[in-house]
Amino acid sequence: MVDLTQQLEDQVQHAYVTKTPLKIQAGNTKAHLGRETSGEVVDMANHTGVVSYSATELVIRVRAGTKISQLNDLLAEQQQRLPFDPPSFNGEATIGGTVAANQTGASRPWFGGVKDSLLGLGLINGYGEAMQFGGQVMKNVAGFDVTRLQCGAMGSLGLITDVSIKLLPEFKAGHTVTFEMTAEVALEAMLRWANLSLPITGMSHFQGLLYVRLQGGDSGVTSASNFLGGEQLNFVAAKEFWQALKEGRLLQPTSNQILWRWSGASDSPISAVSNTSLINWAGAERWILETGSNPPLEGLTQHKGGDRLAQVFGAVSPPQQALQQRIKYAFDPHGILNAGRLYSWM
Amino acid sequence: MNTLSNTSNDLVKQAGEAGNVAALISDLQQLLPASGLIMSTESQRPFECDGLAVYQQLPLITVIPETVDQVQGILRLCYSHRVPLVPRGAGTGLCAGAMPHAEGVLLVMTKLNKILHINQHTATARVQPGVRNLALTDAAKPMGLYYAPDPSSQIACTIGGNIAENSGGVHCLKYGLTVNNLLQVTLVTIEGKLITLGGDGLDEPGMDLLSLFVGSEGLLGVVVEAKVKLLPRAPRVQVLLAAYDSVTAAGDSVAALIAQGIIPAGLEMMDHLAISAAEDFVKVGYPTDAQALLICELDGTDAEVEEQLAVVSQCFKLHGAKNVRVAKDAAEADALWQGRKAAFPAVGRISPDYYCMDGTIPRSKVGHVLTRISELSNTYGLRVANVFHAGDGNLHPLILFDASVDGELERAELLGGDILTLCVDVGGTITGEHGVGLEKMPQMPYQFGDAELAQFRRLKAAFDSEELLNPGKGIPTLKYCQEYRSLQHG
């Protein structure tokens, strides 16, 4: 429960004056994501605590260094949850890093990503100015949406100091059913079921099995489960599967392998993304484990493993690159914040 | 009300050169067929304002392109001649965001109105910006799908305009605003270049430029194509109406329901004045003796709706509803909605003019804020009807006035300003879904500090360094803020 905003501001202001590169870090659980960066560490780990939590409003505002695991525990006491269900990476991931790296769980197609629950945030830009954008209310269109812009920016536009999040009630019931299916058949089933207004919160295909998670009210889940059929997965096994999926434990690259991530239209045929090891998000996210350093397909993200100084997030069109560089300049004119973490040219 | 627009126009006039304008018009004539150029005062009249008609301004010239190439050409010309450009959809906006610029080009996007593709498998649609919001939902209907954002202007408003304003609507409580239902946008920059933000998937690597662009009010670029999410129609929709003796009790009901973990598809509130006006107009059987009404829509499978219905009815009764009416069938549900949807025109019948505000507040503050608005209404001697999205705390106080009475318009504006600052004071915002435009510029320095405003201006410059796109709207200049603050404290 410590507010280090002033100290963080001072550190960035000093770095701005001296043009010192800064490396933003808290739990250091996402070093495997994005590109490597170096610089004087800005330690967010002790900038923690709940600024405000109104359970009746379903809104929480927390400092960026607060751990996802602690946040989940706190919300569970009020039967509430983070709608985007992010990984906690051995309990060490923080909410600031989660927003910056845009980390979302298996319910993404139905409950949205980080941006869909993010109401506002505090940001210290590359001048060392602490600012507040958005707020704690449900709808807010005053000014540009600097809040959501930070999702996926990997800290390149500023230090996120606090975030305000829209919460949802915890599900009353949950149930997972599985189906033995090839990837092709599973994809067809996923596309069909995704559009049926069922209480589905996860559809993934892994090692010949399609996993469908149903969560919601008791009767809604039961009737949907009866409708779908399939093999019921016991509570412990279901929890372990979805946990392992979320935490990225299902596919671990060995030292000579790279884990690639594909994000695209859910109806893209299986053959369009060859050698897929895992299908998630009802077909919209696919994972490929490959030996060697060449991307098996254009447009993939080099998620884990391999050379972390490569252009891991893929190529960007020249006009968009120029635009992103101007946006970076608008927040961080000296380029001191997480330089190169997102792209080599930024 | 138009003192601000005059100021910004004067500045541009001083900066502009007459030669630029003549050359621009000549170039536009080369680029577009005669039917795509409107220059006479009379023909431009219908374009002089958007839905907030108290702000009016004739543009220098109005252009109506039919192709993306033409849009690129128009922006290139405006850029090379350094002439301001204001993009416009159907002109249904409520913040004067599409009010033309006296020395600029008005770019009307309504002829780029094709639905390019609806993909039933992925529940997505690729559309041009001039497609009407409801036309998309109608086109998706045979596939059992619909487009969730449903602003009350949905019969006329366009997807391009919805993106510019981040439009919401009655159902955004559960299904989100435009920003939550958009996958990709192709835009034309002020230099005339095409840039695509977002992608075919649910997210793209890197900073979320798509979300930044949504709600940017035509200040960053012009949308020429969008890919949106569609949703499956719920098998069952159930509408309830609850009547209350006080707005506070109705407000408490809303907070209690949300706190119980029920997120209805829609949860709307009307106060006594709005109820009476609506009932007089559409005669759907609203209890006119009630001080407040809640209209609640639940959707889902039969099982889900039944489960929620019991909880909602009980919650409303527990928090003081004297009467809860559950629609028996679709016809009755439509009738219950009809009164809410007709509320604005209904209020228009009982007053020569009305001014619609758009603040958002924490749900728990609804009772307090409505009481305070009522006090302000008495102080200013102007009636205020309240019709709003209670579920997400988005207020739409309608200030009733008569513009033909000397000073009433100015009083309405002052009362509106007080309501917006009240929203900020309780932790809310000056605009939930209508946008800042020209209208709410005076309140921007109240909601944001100098550092945030300067950051907005630097972001604007990253897209539009010459400040040609919709200048004088959305983000106040440093000079504007200084003048505003000296007036407030002076």
Chai-1 contact restraints between the chains, C-beta under 6 A:
chainA,res_idxA,chainB,res_idxB,connection_type,confidence,min_distance_angstrom,max_distance_angstrom,comment,restraint_id
A,T56,B,A255,contact,1.0,0.0,6.0,A-B,restraint_1
A,T56,B,A259,contact,1.0,0.0,6.0,A-B,restraint_2
A,E57,B,P362,contact,1.0,0.0,6.0,A-B,restraint_3
A,E57,B,R363,contact,1.0,0.0,6.0,A-B,restraint_4
A,E57,B,S364,contact,1.0,0.0,6.0,A-B,restraint_5
A,R108,B,L202,contact,1.0,0.0,6.0,A-B,restraint_6
A,G113,B,D203,contact,1.0,0.0,6.0,A-B,restraint_7
A,K115,B,D208,contact,1.0,0.0,6.0,A-B,restraint_8
A,K115,B,S211,contact,1.0,0.0,6.0,A-B,restraint_9
A,D116,B,N180,contact,1.0,0.0,6.0,A-B,restraint_10
A,E129,B,A451,contact,1.0,0.0,6.0,A-B,restraint_11
A,M131,B,A451,contact,1.0,0.0,6.0,A-B,restraint_12
A,M131,B,E452,contact,1.0,0.0,6.0,A-B,restraint_13
A,G135,B,T429,contact,1.0,0.0,6.0,A-B,restraint_14
A,Q136,B,G427,contact,1.0,0.0,6.0,A-B,restraint_15
A,V137,B,T360,contact,1.0,0.0,6.0,A-B,restraint_16
A,V137,B,P362,contact,1.0,0.0,6.0,A-B,restraint_17
A,V137,B,G393,contact,1.0,0.0,6.0,A-B,restraint_18
A,V137,B,G428,contact,1.0,0.0,6.0,A-B,restraint_19
A,V137,B,T429,contact,1.0,0.0,6.0,A-B,restraint_20
A,M138,B,D392,contact,1.0,0.0,6.0,A-B,restraint_21
A,M138,B,G393,contact,1.0,0.0,6.0,A-B,restraint_22
A,K139,B,G168,contact,1.0,0.0,6.0,A-B,restraint_23
A,K139,B,T360,contact,1.0,0.0,6.0,A-B,restraint_24
A,K139,B,D392,contact,1.0,0.0,6.0,A-B,restraint_25
A,K139,B,N394,contact,1.0,0.0,6.0,A-B,restraint_26
A,K139,B,G432,contact,1.0,0.0,6.0,A-B,restraint_27
A,K139,B,E433,contact,1.0,0.0,6.0,A-B,restraint_28
A,N140,B,T429,contact,1.0,0.0,6.0,A-B,restraint_29
A,V141,B,N166,contact,1.0,0.0,6.0,A-B,restraint_30
A,V141,B,G215,contact,1.0,0.0,6.0,A-B,restraint_31
A,V141,B,T431,contact,1.0,0.0,6.0,A-B,restraint_32
A,V141,B,G435,contact,1.0,0.0,6.0,A-B,restraint_33
A,A142,B,T429,contact,1.0,0.0,6.0,A-B,restraint_34
A,A142,B,I430,contact,1.0,0.0,6.0,A-B,restraint_35
A,A142,B,T431,contact,1.0,0.0,6.0,A-B,restraint_36
A,A142,B,V436,contact,1.0,0.0,6.0,A-B,restraint_37
A,A142,B,Q447,contact,1.0,0.0,6.0,A-B,restraint_38
A,G143,B,F456,contact,1.0,0.0,6.0,A-B,restraint_39
A,F144,B,S216,contact,1.0,0.0,6.0,A-B,restraint_40
A,F144,B,F456,contact,1.0,0.0,6.0,A-B,restraint_41
A,F144,B,L459,contact,1.0,0.0,6.0,A-B,restraint_42
A,D145,B,S211,contact,1.0,0.0,6.0,A-B,restraint_43
A,D145,B,L212,contact,1.0,0.0,6.0,A-B,restraint_44
A,D145,B,G215,contact,1.0,0.0,6.0,A-B,restraint_45
A,R148,B,D208,contact,1.0,0.0,6.0,A-B,restraint_46
A,R148,B,S211,contact,1.0,0.0,6.0,A-B,restraint_47
A,L149,B,M207,contact,1.0,0.0,6.0,A-B,restraint_48
A,L149,B,D208,contact,1.0,0.0,6.0,A-B,restraint_49
A,L149,B,L212,contact,1.0,0.0,6.0,A-B,restraint_50
A,C151,B,D208,contact,1.0,0.0,6.0,A-B,restraint_51
A,G152,B,G206,contact,1.0,0.0,6.0,A-B,restraint_52
A,G152,B,M207,contact,1.0,0.0,6.0,A-B,restraint_53
A,G152,B,D208,contact,1.0,0.0,6.0,A-B,restraint_54
A,A153,B,M207,contact,1.0,0.0,6.0,A-B,restraint_55
A,P169,B,G261,contact,1.0,0.0,6.0,A-B,restraint_56
A,L191,B,H121,contact,1.0,0.0,6.0,A-B,restraint_57
A,N195,B,A123,contact,1.0,0.0,6.0,A-B,restraint_58
A,N195,B,P232,contact,1.0,0.0,6.0,A-B,restraint_59
A,S197,B,P232,contact,1.0,0.0,6.0,A-B,restraint_60
A,S197,B,A234,contact,1.0,0.0,6.0,A-B,restraint_61
A,G217,B,E304,contact,1.0,0.0,6.0,A-B,restraint_62
A,G217,B,E307,contact,1.0,0.0,6.0,A-B,restraint_63
A,S219,B,A303,contact,1.0,0.0,6.0,A-B,restraint_64
A,S219,B,E307,contact,1.0,0.0,6.0,A-B,restraint_65
A,G220,B,T301,contact,1.0,0.0,6.0,A-B,restraint_66
A,G220,B,A303,contact,1.0,0.0,6.0,A-B,restraint_67
A,G220,B,E304,contact,1.0,0.0,6.0,A-B,restraint_68
A,S223,B,A303,contact,1.0,0.0,6.0,A-B,restraint_69
A,S263,B,G201,contact,1.0,0.0,6.0,A-B,restraint_70
A,G264,B,D200,contact,1.0,0.0,6.0,A-B,restraint_71
A,G264,B,G201,contact,1.0,0.0,6.0,A-B,restraint_72
A,A265,B,T122,contact,1.0,0.0,6.0,A-B,restraint_73
A,A265,B,D200,contact,1.0,0.0,6.0,A-B,restraint_74
A,S266,B,T122,contact,1.0,0.0,6.0,A-B,restraint_75
A,D267,B,H121,contact,1.0,0.0,6.0,A-B,restraint_76
A,D267,B,T122,contact,1.0,0.0,6.0,A-B,restraint_77
A,A284,B,G201,contact,1.0,0.0,6.0,A-B,restraint_78
A,A284,B,L202,contact,1.0,0.0,6.0,A-B,restraint_79
A,T301,B,P205,contact,1.0,0.0,6.0,A-B,restraint_80
A,F313,B,P205,contact,1.0,0.0,6.0,A-B,restraint_81
A,F313,B,G206,contact,1.0,0.0,6.0,A-B,restraint_82
A,P319,B,K193,contact,1.0,0.0,6.0,A-B,restraint_83
A,P319,B,I195,contact,1.0,0.0,6.0,A-B,restraint_84
A,Q320,B,I195,contact,1.0,0.0,6.0,A-B,restraint_85
A,R326,B,A462,contact,1.0,0.0,6.0,A-B,restraint_86
A,I327,B,A462,contact,1.0,0.0,6.0,A-B,restraint_87
A,A330,B,R458,contact,1.0,0.0,6.0,A-B,restraint_88
A,A330,B,L459,contact,1.0,0.0,6.0,A-B,restraint_89
A,A330,B,A462,contact,1.0,0.0,6.0,A-B,restraint_90
A,L342,B,G206,contact,1.0,0.0,6.0,A-B,restraint_91
